[in-house]
Amino acid sequence: MVLDTNSDYIIRRMSIHPSDIKTFIPTARDNGRLTSTVNFYLYIYEGELIYSINDKTHIVGPHQLAFFPKNTPYFQYATISKELKAVEGNLSMYFNDENESVFDFFDLSPENYVITITDWERLEACFDSFLHDPGFTNSISYQLNRVSKMAEILAIYFENLQKRAKNASAWKPVLSFMAENLSENISIDSMANLVYLHPNYFMRKFKKAFGVSPIKYYNDLRLEKAIQLLADTDLPSTDVAAAIGIDDPNYFSYFFKTATGLSPRKFKGFLRQMHGQSEDVLYFN
């Protein structure tokens, strides 16, 4: 369903249950296979975690905001960082009647539940505002502030969602080229030529659009493919490395551990524990 920009939408009810911003050193954690009964949100300040939804495994990192709509086949998640700083909670928000959740009006799918926030300072200011109240938590002013800030957080989320969709369309030749050549070592020149830009100008425009350099974006795609292969297949690490264009097993281990904090072997063990196939407790240093 898509919002009609010529129509008025009245927010009938909003219920927010935020937790405080948490900083902790965790062990692996498994929340089990569930179906969510609430709209769950999660924002990462520092550190990384793994989540699984519809049996697809992802890594979520700093400045990423996730919304998981009610009735989503729920995820397991486990932290992989030595330290994690995050905020999580749940909310319900309805438009004109009680059957029209705000999430029903947007094309949310597992591919866009988690997005990178480019204007993350604005987002963190919103969280800080309603999580660090001086103590008047029952006052009308505090409750109004909390609702207004949560509405702004939702607005930032959907603004970034729309921006990502627009950028994906505008940069489709480059993004498709990256996705189709994960087993190659593609160059900045080859990507810039696709959109008829000088390499230096291409790098500046790409980073402005996506918040990261083209090489970082490309390496994140390679990392995601490696994660999926390690999670969903029994391929040895050498074959996984070859699938993302890395011939040296030692370099693949370095590449993977730099990004995730785990070697490929420990990551496989971590996933086994996460899915209940191992009773070992894993600690990550």
C-alpha positions in Angstrom: 0.0 0.0 0.0 1.3 3.5 -0.8 0.4 6.8 0.8 -1.8 9.1 -1.2 0.0 12.5 -1.0 -3.3 14.3 -1.8 -5.1 12.7 1.2 -5.0 13.6 4.9 -3.9 10.9 7.4 -4.8 11.3 11.0 -2.6 9.4 13.6 -5.3 7.9 15.9 -3.0 6.2 18.4 0.7 5.8 19.2 2.1 3.5 21.8 5.8 3.5 22.5 7.8 1.2 24.8 11.4 2.2 24.6 14.3 0.8 26.5 17.2 2.9 27.6 20.4 3.1 25.5 22.4 0.0 26.5 26.1 -0.5 26.5 27.3 -4.0 27.4 29.8 -6.7 26.7 27.6 -9.7 25.7 28.0 -13.4 25.0 26.2 -15.0 22.1 22.5 -14.7 22.6 19.6 -16.6 20.9 16.0 -15.2 21.0 14.5 -18.3 19.4 12.2 -18.6 16.4 9.1 -16.4 16.9 6.5 -14.4 15.1 6.6 -10.8 16.3 3.5 -9.5 18.1 4.6 -5.9 18.0 6.4 -3.5 15.8 10.0 -3.8 17.0 12.8 -1.2 16.4 16.5 -1.4 17.0 19.3 1.2 16.5 23.0 0.5 16.7 25.3 3.2 18.1 28.4 1.1 18.3 29.3 -2.5 17.7 27.6 -5.1 15.5 25.1 -8.0 15.8 23.8 -10.8 13.6 20.1 -11.2 13.0 18.2 -13.8 11.0 14.8 -13.3 9.4 13.2 -15.7 7.0 16.4 -17.7 7.4 18.5 -15.0 5.8 21.5 -13.9 7.9 22.7 -10.3 8.1 25.1 -8.2 10.1 23.8 -4.9 11.5 26.3 -2.2 12.4 26.7 1.4 13.5 24.2 4.0 12.3 21.8 1.4 11.1 18.1 1.5 12.1 15.8 -1.5 11.9 12.0 -1.7 12.0 10.4 -5.2 12.1 6.7 -5.0 11.5 4.2 -6.9 13.6 3.5 -10.5 12.4 7.0 -10.7 10.8 8.4 -14.2 11.0 10.7 -13.2 13.8 14.5 -13.2 13.9 17.1 -14.7 16.1 19.9 -12.3 16.9 23.2 -12.5 18.7 25.9 -9.9 19.3 29.3 -10.5 17.8 31.1 -7.4 19.0 33.1 -7.2 22.2 30.9 -4.2 23.1 27.5 -3.2 21.8 25.8 0.1 22.3 22.2 0.0 21.1 18.6 1.1 21.8 15.6 -1.1 21.2 11.9 -1.0 21.9 8.5 -1.5 20.3 5.7 0.7 19.2 2.3 0.7 17.6 1.0 3.6 15.4 -2.2 3.7 13.5 -3.6 6.0 10.9 -7.3 6.7 10.3 -8.6 3.6 12.1 -7.3 0.8 14.3 -6.7 -1.5 11.4 -4.4 0.8 9.4 -0.9 0.5 10.9 1.6 3.0 9.6 3.7 0.1 8.5 0.9 -1.2 6.2 1.4 1.9 4.0 5.0 1.2 3.1 6.5 -1.5 1.0 8.6 -3.1 3.8 10.4 -6.3 3.1 13.3 -8.2 4.6 15.5 -6.3 2.2 14.7 -2.9 3.7 13.9 -3.6 7.3 17.4 -2.4 8.1 18.8 0.7 6.5 21.8 2.9 7.0 20.9 6.4 8.3 23.0 9.1 6.6 21.8 11.9 8.9 22.5 9.8 12.0 23.3 12.8 14.2 19.7 13.9 13.9 18.4 10.5 14.7 20.6 10.0 17.8 19.5 13.5 19.0 15.9 12.2 18.9 16.7 9.1 20.9 18.8 11.1 23.4 15.9 13.5 23.9 13.2 11.1 24.9 15.5 8.5 26.6 17.3 11.0 28.9 14.5 12.9 30.5 15.3 14.7 33.8 12.8 12.5 35.6 9.4 13.9 34.9 8.3 10.8 33.1 4.6 11.2 34.0 4.3 14.8 32.9 2.3 15.7 29.8 5.2 17.6 28.4 7.5 14.5 28.6 4.8 12.3 27.0 4.2 14.8 24.1 8.0 15.1 23.6 8.4 11.3 23.4 5.6 11.0 20.9 6.9 13.8 18.7 10.5 12.4 18.8 9.3 8.9 17.9 7.3 10.4 15.0 10.5 12.2 13.9 12.5 8.9 14.1 9.9 7.3 11.9 10.1 10.2 9.5 13.9 9.9 9.3 13.6 6.1 8.7 11.2 6.6 5.8 13.1 9.5 4.4 16.2 7.4 4.3 14.2 4.5 2.8 12.9 6.7 0.0 16.4 8.1 -0.5 17.9 4.7 -0.8 15.2 3.6 -3.4 15.9 6.8 -5.4 19.7 6.2 -5.3 19.3 2.6 -6.3 17.4 3.6 -9.4 19.8 6.4 -10.3 22.9 4.2 -9.8 21.4 1.0 -11.1 24.2 0.4 -13.8 26.9 0.6 -11.1 25.0 -1.4 -8.4 24.1 -4.1 -10.9 27.7 -4.3 -12.1 28.9 -4.7 -8.5 26.3 -7.4 -7.7 27.1 -9.3 -10.9 30.9 -9.3 -10.4 31.4 -10.2 -6.8 34.0 -12.8 -7.8 36.1 -10.2 -9.6 38.3 -7.4 -8.4 36.5 -4.5 -10.2 38.1 -1.1 -10.4 36.9 2.5 -9.7 37.6 3.3 -13.4 35.4 0.5 -14.6 32.5 1.7 -12.4 33.0 5.3 -13.3 32.9 4.5 -17.0 29.4 3.1 -16.6 28.0 6.5 -15.7 30.4 8.6 -17.8 32.1 10.3 -14.8 35.7 11.0 -13.9 36.8 8.5 -11.3 37.4 11.2 -8.6 34.1 12.9 -9.2 32.4 9.4 -9.3 33.8 8.6 -5.9 32.6 11.9 -4.4 29.1 11.5 -5.9 28.7 7.9 -4.9 29.8 8.6 -1.3 27.3 11.5 -1.1 24.5 9.2 -2.3 25.2 6.1 -0.1 27.3 7.4 2.8 30.2 5.1 2.0 32.8 4.9 -0.8 32.1 2.6 -3.8 34.9 0.2 -2.6 33.3 0.0 0.9 29.9 -0.6 -0.7 31.3 -3.3 -3.0 33.2 -5.0 -0.1 30.0 -5.0 1.9 28.2 -6.9 -0.9 31.1 -9.4 -1.0 30.9 -9.8 2.8 27.1 -10.3 2.7 27.6 -13.0 0.1 30.3 -14.7 2.2 28.0 -14.6 5.2 25.1 -16.2 3.2 27.4 -18.9 1.9 28.8 -19.7 5.3 25.4 -19.6 6.9 23.4 -21.6 4.2 25.9 -24.0 2.7 28.6 -26.5 3.7 31.2 -25.0 1.3 34.7 -24.8 2.7 36.2 -21.4 3.3 38.4 -21.6 0.3 35.4 -21.9 -2.0 33.5 -19.1 -0.2 36.6 -17.0 -0.6 36.8 -17.8 -4.4 33.1 -16.9 -4.7 33.9 -13.3 -3.7 37.1 -13.0 -5.7 39.7 -13.8 -3.0 42.3 -16.5 -3.8 44.3 -16.3 -0.7 42.6 -18.1 2.3 44.7 -16.1 4.8 43.6 -12.9 3.3 39.9 -14.0 3.2 40.2 -14.8 7.0 41.7 -11.3 7.5 39.0 -9.7 5.4 36.2 -11.5 7.2 37.5 -11.0 10.7 38.2 -7.3 10.1 34.6 -6.8 9.1 32.8 -9.1 11.6 35.2 -9.6 14.5 35.2 -13.4 13.8 37.2 -15.7 11.7 35.1 -17.7 9.1 35.5 -20.8 11.3 34.3 -19.1 14.5 31.5 -17.5 12.5 30.3 -21.0 11.4 30.5 -22.1 15.1 28.6 -19.0 16.2 25.8 -19.7 13.7 25.5 -23.3 15.0 25.1 -22.1 18.5 22.7 -19.4 17.3 20.5 -22.1 15.7 20.7 -24.5 18.6 23.1 -26.9 16.9 25.9 -26.5 19.5 25.9 -26.3 23.3 29.2 -24.4 23.3 29.2 -20.9 24.7 31.2 -18.6 22.5 33.0 -15.5 23.8 34.6 -13.1 21.3 37.7 -11.1 22.1 
